Amino acid sequence: MDSRRRTVAELVVGRWGDHRPGLWFEGREFTHHEVAAGAAARAALLADLLPGPGAHIGVLLDNTPEYPMWLSAAALARAAVAGINPTRRGPELARDILHTECRLLITEPAQLPLLRGLDLPGVRLLVTGSEEYDSLLAPYAGAEPDASRAAPEDRLLLYFTSGSTGAPKAALCSQGRLAAAGRSLADQFRLGPDGVHYVCMPMFHGNAVIADWAPALATGAGVALRRRFSASGFLADVRAYRATYFTYVGRAIQYVLATEPREDDRDNPLRLGFGTEAGAVDAAAFERRFGVRLVEGYGSSEGGAAIQWAPGTPRGAVGRAGPGLVVLDQETGRERPPARFDAAGRLLNGDEAIGELVNRAPNPFEGYWRNPEADAERRRDGWYWTGDLFYRDADGYLYFAGRTDDRLRVDSENLAAAMIENILARYEGAEAVAVYAVPDPVTGDQVMATIAGTFDPVAFAAFLAAQPDLGTKMAPRYVRVVDHMPVTATNKINRAQLRKEGLNCTDPIWTRENAEGPFAPTKGPSPVRRQGLEPRTR
């Protein structure tokens, strides 16, 4: 392989003249050449509308063919795409568009109600699928893609990170970094041109673009698009498109597992799923049911740190620490001691072993758009601080323990919410669990858990008492029982919303006064609720 840095524009040009099927969407099929031609036409239009390199365009679309075509067009035109989250509303949505200085916003008729009444000065709207849009694009139908002017350092993506506090930050990604990430994942998982990548996660998020679309572009694999994720439609899509690879985030795997099992579930072409937050229990259940291995990976969306899974990685671990990756005490900057486990693999010294994952080696972090405070938070002492909690075993394998925002301090003891969630997930009735802090009336925090599933207060108290690795400070004082676990647009549990609501909600909340006492109802109409696991739609 050529050792020089590649650009996404070069990868797009590489598909010109490739007449194999390359893109599928809702019964329509495009060849690789047709996709490249569509990108070239949009790049030519873009060059006339916004002359010169460096322009920003917003894309407010579901996963339609327009999305990858505009990503490719931006690469050819040396412009950058800001992925706009369609679950944002009103001033927050306008803020995202204006903060990233988008001069052009690509959208579709279904999204227009979101824009109604918003003040977007200097932003031109292009509505895909409209007669005006088709007429505007028609004169450029004969354009050919040209990558000669694109450079690896050209900014290509501005994608918002889902921060738990404050406005989302727009992380930057260059053409060179995206092309390299696609090639690296393709090599790691031995992905090739014969594969079909199923893109069912939203393309405004880094997961779908960096971990799914980019490897397909790097290898010449096909791409099958799902407008929005659907658990009930997952297996049918996989079979219809002959999909071999997919990515996921958040609770997507759990939603698929909640669908009705069938005897022929293992009759599917999938070879691999790659993502985060499935959890060891659900990953094992997915492989048993569908015969497909899930690889849990870790890579900060900003590009500052990554951990690669490899054969031999212990159960529950993400992978071995590469050069420069250390787990540090957030206050002292000292390295945390290795984790110790009991015979059952339970963590014994979480309070001293858990710290923030830091990359002390050179890394491709490219910063945030116009946010020096966020840049400084990530770049401290010349190192990249991920904002994620981990612990490391004696052999150098790293285990995810949650976000730094998910730390709790109970009776002067620091706890990681993810560690408590892993324990509570063993409860037979729990189909989804979130653990977070609520203020203690005197000082510090109290532990609150939200459980979606079947909840029996007596059985749950007995379950907690039987867990040998659940310390008395870790046991939840409050349990909220919900029909639907609130999730973000990327199907991650919306812990920020749960923290904000605290005890002020209409769902049943059960409370106990001490770690050995019974749970008593404190709010809500019913002690037993059942979760429907198909995610809510807009």
N, C-alpha and C positions, 0 to 999 in steps of 0.2 A: 504493500500500500504506500502511496505517496506520503512522505513524512511531513510535508509542508502543511500549514494550517489551511483547512478548506473553508469555504463559505457556503451558506445555505443556497445562495444564488447558483453556485456551481452545481449543487445537487439537483436543483430544479432543472437546469439546462441538461443535465445528464439523462433526464426522462424524455426529452424531446426526441421524437422518432421511435419511441418505445410504444408499440401498439398492443401490448398485452393489456388485459383488463386491470385497472389500477385503482378505481374508486367506485364504491357501491353506496347507494343511499335510497331508501324507500322505493325499491323497484327499478331505479335508474342505474345505469352502468356507464362509466367513463373509462377510456384507456388512459394510460400514463401520458401519452402524447396530448390527449384532449385536455387533461388537467394542466400540463405545462403550457399549452396554447392559451387556456383560460387565464393562467397567471400572467402570461406575456401581455395579453390584451389589457388586463387590469393595471399592470405596471405602466404600460404606455399611457393609459388614461390618467393614472396618478401623476406621471411626469408632467403632463399638461396642466392638471389641476393645481399641483403643488410643486413647481419646478425646483430643482436642486436637491441635494441629499439632506437627510436629517429630519424630514417632516414626520410628524406623529399622526397616525390615524387610529381612531377608536373603532373597535368591532363589537357591536352589540347584537349577537346572533346566537341562535341555538347551533348545534352541531350539524350544519348543512354544508354542501360542497363549496359554498361561498367562503367558508371559514379557511380551509386550507389553501384555496386559491388566492385569497387576500394575504395570507401569511407569505406565500410564495411570491406574490406580486410585490409586497413590501421589500422582500430580500432583493429582488431584481432592481427595484427603484431606489434602493439604499434608504428606505424609510423604516419606520418602526411602528409596530402594532401594540396598542394598549388594549388588553382584553377587558371588556366592561362586564361586570357581574350583573346579570338581569334580576337578581333577587334584591339588589339595592333599590331604594325608592327616594323620590323627591329630591331634597337638597343633597342627600348623600350621593345619589346617582350623578347629579350635576357636578358635585365636587370632584368625583373621580374623573369625569371627562375633562373638566377645566384644569384640574391639577396636573394632568399629564399633557396639557397643552395640545389637545387633538384639534386639528383644523378641519378634519373630515371625520364623519361618523357613519360607518356602514351598518345598516340595520335592516329589519324586515317588517312587513306589515303587522305581524303579531306583537312586536315590541313597541310599536308606536304609542300605545296608551301610556307606557312608562315615561315617555318623553313629553307628554302633554302638559303644558303649563311651565316647563322648565326654562329658565333663562340661560341660554347657551350662546353668548355673544361670540361671533367669529367662527362658529362651527357650522360647516355645511353638511347637510344630511343627504345620504344616498340610500334609497330604499330598494333593496334587492327584490326581484320578482315583480317590480312595477314596470309599466310601459315606458315611463321616463328613464328609468335605469337602463333598460334594454336598448333604448334609442341612444343613450349617452355612450354605451359600450360598443355599439355596432360598428362605428368607423374604425375601431382598433382590432377587428377580428383577424386581420392578417399579420399582426405583430409576431415577431419571433423573439424568444428569450435571449438576453445578452447578460452574461455575468462578468464581463471584462472590467467593469468599473467598481464592482463590489469588493469590499475588503473585510478580512476577518474581524477587525475591530469595529465595524459598522454596527450601531445599535439596532437591534431587531425586535426585541420584546420589552414591554413594560407590563409586568403582571403583578397584580395586587396580592400581597400576603394577607392571610386571614388572621390578623392580630386580634388579641383578646381585649385590648384597650386602645382607645384613640382611633383615629382614622387609619384605614389600611395604607400600607406603604407600597410603593410601586418599585419592585425589584427590577434591575436591568439585566438584560442578557444580549450578548453580541452574536453576530452570525457565526463567528469562530467557535464560541462556547457551545452554541446549540448544535452545530455540525459535529463538534467533537463529542458531545454528550450522546448524540444519536449513534455515532460510530462505536463509542465505548460500550453502550448497552447492547448493541448488535453483536459485538465481539464476545461480551460476557455471556450472553445467552445463546450464542450461535444462531442468531436470526439471519435469514437469508431471503433472496428474491422470490422464493416460492411460497412465502408465508402470506397470511392475511391478518393485519392488525385490526382488532375490533376496538374502535374508539367510542366508548360509551360514557366516559367521564367528560365533564364540560370543558370545552377548549379554551375558555377564558382563564383556566387554571393551568399552572405549570405542569402538573402530572400528565395530562393528556397530550400536551404539545411536546414536552421534553422527553418523556419516557415512552410514548406510543407513536406519535406522528413522526418525530425526528428519526428514530431508528428505521421506520418504514422508508422514509425518504433516503436515508443513507444506504440502504440495501436494495432499493427498488421493489420492496414488498408492496402488496396491495393494502388499501385502507377501506374498512367498512365503517360507516358513520351511523350512530344512533342519535337522533335529535336530542333526546333527553334519556338519562338512565331509566331503565325499567327492569325491575327484578323479574316480573312475570314474562317479559319478552326476551330475557337474556339468552336462554338456551335455544329458543327458536331462531334468534338472530345468528347465534354461533353456527348453528347447522345450516341455515340458509346461505350464509356468506362463506362457509367453510373456514371460519376464523381459527387461527392457530395460536394467537397471542393477544393478551389484553392487559390493561392496567386498571387499578382500582385505588380508591382512597376511602377512608372513613368506614362507614358501616355497610358498604355495598355488598360485601361477601355475606354478611349476616342477612341482608334482605333476600339474596338469592337462596340461601339455605332455608329461609322461612317459606319458600314456595312449596307446593305439594310435591313430594318425591314421586318419581316414576321408575318403573323397572328398567327403562332404557336410558336413564340419566347418563350412564357412562358411554353411551354411543354418541360421541361428539369428536370433532377434529382438534380440539384445543390441546396444545402441548405445554403451555406455561401461562401463569398469571403473575404479574409483578406489581407490588404496591406497598401500602403501609396501613397499619392499624387493623388488620384482620384479626390478629391474635392467634396464638398457637392452637387453641381449642377449635376455633372456626376453620383455620387452615387445614387441620387434620380432618375435620368433618367434610370439608370441600373435596379433599383428595379422595376420601373414602367413597363419597357419593358420585363424583364426576370423573374420578380417575385423573385429575389434573393437579399437578404440584403448584403450590403458590410459594413464591419467594418474597419474603418481607425484606424490603430494602430500606436504606436510609440515605437521604441526600437532602441537605438544606436547599430549599428552592432558590436561595440566593447563590448557590454554587460554592459556598465557603468550606463545606465539609461533606464527605461521602464515605459510606462504609459498604464494602462489597461482600455479599454472601458468597461462600464457597463450600463445596462438599466437605463434610466433617464439622460444620458449624454446629455447636450444641443447640439442643432444643431451647427455644426462647431467646437465643442470642441473635443479633442482627448480622454480625460478622466480626472478623478480627480487626483490631485497631491498626490502621496503616501508619506510615511514618508521620509523625507530628501530632497524631490524635491522642489527647490525654483527657482525663477526667479530673477537674480541678475544683477545689473549694472556692465558691464564688466570692467570699470575703477575703480570704488570705492569699488566694492564688496558688496554694500548694496542692500537689497531687493527692488525690484521695487513695486510701489503701484498697487493695483488692477485695472483692466480695467473697464472703464465705457462705456456704450452702450446707443444709442438712442432707440426710440420706435421700430425702424425697425431692431434692433440688430447690428447696425453699430458701430464700435469702435470709440470712441471720443477722447481718450487720448493716442494714440499709441506711441507718442514720449516719454512719461514718463513711460508707462506700459510695453513696450517691452524690454526684456533683454535676457541674455543667461540662458538657463536651466542648473542648477547645481544640482548634487546629493551629499548631505552632509552625506548620510548614507553609511554604508558598501555596497560594490557592487562587482560583479564578473568580473570587467574589468581585463583582463590578459595581457594587453600591446600589443606592436607591435614588430615584429621581427627585432632585431638589429636596433632600431631607438629610442635612448634615448631622442632626442629632441622632437619627437612626444609624447613619454610617458610623458615627463615633461609638455608639453602643455595641456594634458588631466588631469594630476594629479597636481593640484595646491592647495596649502594650505591644503593638505590632502583630497581635494574634487575632484569629477569627473566633469570636465567642458565639456559639450556635443558638443560645437561648433554650437548649434542650438538655434535659437531665438524663444521665446514663450512669451505669456502674460497670466495672471491668472485672473479669475473673482473673485468676492467677495465670491463665494461659493467654491472656490478652484479648479475649473475646468481649465484645461490648453488648450491653443489654439496655434497651430503651426504658426510661423511667418517667417520662412525661415532659411537659413544658415547664420552664422555670416559673411561669405564671401559675402553674398547678401545684406549687408548693403550699403546704399548710404548716402552721406553727401552733401546736397544741401543748399547753403546759410546758412551754420553753423547748419542746422537742420538734425538730424539723421533720416533716413527713412528705412523701411524694404521692400525689393523688393516684398516679398510674399503678403504683404498687398495691394500694388498697383496692383499686378496681380489679386488678388481676385476681385478688383473693375473693372478692364478692362475686366475680363472674362464675365461680364454682357453684354458687347457689342454684339449685335445680330450676327454680322458677324464673331466673333472670335471663331475659333475652337481650337486654342491653343495660349497661350500668355506667353511671357517671358519678364521680366523687369530686367534691370541691369544698372550699372553706366558706363558712358563714361566721360573722363576728361573734366572739364570746362576749357575754355581758360585762365581764371584768377586764380581760386582756387576751390578746391573741385570737385564735380561731377555734371553732367547733367543726367537727366532721359532719357533712351532710352528703347523703347519697340519693340519687334519683334512679329508680329501677323501673324498667318497662318489662312487663311479663306478669306472671302470677305471683302474688305476694301473700304469704301467710305470716302474721307477726310472731306467732309462737314458734313455728318451724324456722323462721329466719333467726330468731334469737338463739335457738338451739344450734343452728348452723354456725353462727358466729362463735359460740362457745367451743365448738369442735375444731376450729381452725388453729393449728399450733403456731402458725406464723403471723397471726393477727394480734398485735400488741394491744393492750388496753387503751392506749392513746389513739390507735387506728380505728377502733370500732366506731361506726357512725352513731351519732346521737339522734340525728334526724333522717328519716327515710321518706322521700316523696315518691308516690306511685303514679305513673302516667300511662295514658293510652298510647301516645306517640312520643318517642324521644325527640326533642327538638334538634334539628340538624341544620348545618350550613348548606350553602349551594353545592358544596362538594361532598355532601353526605357525611361530614364529620359531625360529631356531637357538638352542639352549640353550648359549650360550657360557659361562655361569656354571658349568654342569656340566662342560664340557670343560676350563675353567681349573682347576677343583677336581680333576679326575682327572689332568690333566697326563700324565706318563709312566706313571702307575699304572693301566693298563688291560689288557684281554686282547686287544685288537685289534692287528694288525700295526703296528709303528712302524719307520720307516726313518730313518736318521741319516746325516749326513755331517759330517766334521770341519771343513770350510771351504767357502767359497762356490763354489769351482771343483771340489771333489772329488766322487766318486761317492756314491750313497746305498747304504747297507748295511743289511740287516735286523737289528733289535735285539730284537724281541719279536713273538710271535704265530705262528700256524700257517701262514699263507699270504700271499705277497706280492701276490696279485691277488684283490680282492673286488669284488662288484658290488652296488650299492644298489638296493633295491626302494623306489620313490618313493611308494607309498601310505602316508600317515602311520599310525603305530600307533594303535590304539584302546585304550580302557581295558579 
